[in-house]
Amino acid sequence: MEFNTLKRIFKQAFNFLMLSCASFATFANVALVEGHVRAMPASVPNTAAYFTLENHGPQRQLVAVKADFVKEAQLHTIIEEDGMVKMRQVESFNIPQHGTLALMESGEHVMLLGLKQPLVSGTSVDLTLKFDDGSELPITLMVSKQDMAKMKGHAHHH
């Protein structure tokens, strides 16, 4: 082989290796701890994802979620307004430096709108989390009828 051809091949391989290392470093900073997507009756077109992320690096913002099994995924929060509890779409969720972000029924969560087919409890779905620095984190969540607290035996009675 010609020297210039080998040089180009090694340069491409080096660039790929460096890009891969940078991507793995991003994944290492934010990690999925646990989570699930709520199973709903087949007649209900929407559901929600609840999960906990652990951040081992600098502060981040979760800015979007992509999920191929729905028409749209939105970041939502629960607020109390005029004595009524309401759900509102938000632009991002803060993940503190060396902290956690816990998405749950009573607060911040991901709304999954327009299910393309009913989700079956016990199966899993793939989502891609998108952050303010342009990085992405693919995650897999189980579909479950119960929330995580109930599954762990910590049911709250109201």
Secondary structure, DSSP 4 states (H G I P E B T S, - for coil): --HHHHHHHHHHHHHHHHHHHHHHHHHHHEEEEEEEEE---TT---EEEEEEEEE-SS-EEEEEEE-TTEEEEEEEEEEEETTEEEEEE-S-EEE-TT-EEE--TTS-EEEEEEESSPPPTT-EEEEEEEETTS-EEEEEEEEESS-HHHHTT-----
